[in-house]
Amino acid sequence: EGNEPGDSMKITYRELLHKVCQFANILRSQGVKKGDRVSIYLPMILELVIAMLACARIGAPCSVVFAGFSADSLCERILDCGCSLLIT
């Protein structure tokens, strides 16, 4: 379910697992490894869930900053958590 009424999408567990594994491989190819911190700056969309689960799959803690935050707030959160990658 998205933010807007009627904004929804159906996905099977198999499809979700496939997308999460694909994104986890992309993160690994970018040099993200277990213990690296990742910031995620996305609205409430399916890709947010995929990114969070992919980070969990490889053992990289993630900090989710929702898209309503300003650039300054985002910058503070990135610096505070010491992230090595920002997903937008």
N, C-alpha and C positions, 0 to 999 in steps of 0.2 A: 504494500500500500504506500502510495506517495503522499505528498503534502496536499495536493489538490483532490477534491472529491472526484471519484471516478478514475483517478490515475492509479492504475494497478497493473500488475503483470503476474503471470503464472509461470513457474519454472519447476521442473522436477528435481529431485535430489541428485539424480545422475547428471543432469545438465549443469547444476550448480557445482558439483564436484569437478566436472570437466573444466569449467571456467576458472574455478579456484586453483586447480593444479596448473593451468596455463599461466595464470597471473603469478603464481608462486615461482614458476620457471623464469618468467620475465624479471621478477625481483632478483632472483639469483643471478641472472645474466647481467644485471646492473650492479652486482657486487654486494648485495644485501645478504647478510648471513645471520645465524642465530645470535641474538643479543643486540644486534643493531636496532636503533630506534628509528621509527618511520612516522612521519606526520601525514595525515590524510585530510585534504581540504576539498570536500565534495558535498553537494546537496543530497537529500534523501532519494537516492537512486540505487538501482541494483548494483552498480559498480562499486558503491560504498561498501556494501555487504561483502562483495567478492574480494575487495582489497583488504578488509579487516580479516576475513577468514584466511586469505593467502598469507598475510603476515603471521597469523597464529600458526599456520601450517609449517612455516619455516622457523618459528621461534623468535620472531622479531616483534617486540612490543610496539604497539601503534598508539598514537595520540590523534583522536578524531577532532578536527576543528570544523564546525559546520559552516557552510558557505555564507552565512549572514555576518560573520565577523569581518572587521576592517583589516586592511593590510598591516597596520601597526599591531593589532591584536594577534594576527597570525604570526608576525615576526617574533613577538614576545614569546609565544608558545613554542615556536620552533627552537629558539635559543634556549628556553628553559629546559626543554626535554633533550636537547643536544642531538637532534635527529640527523640521520645521514642521508635521508631521501624524503622528498615531499611529493605526494601523489595528488594531482589536481585533475 
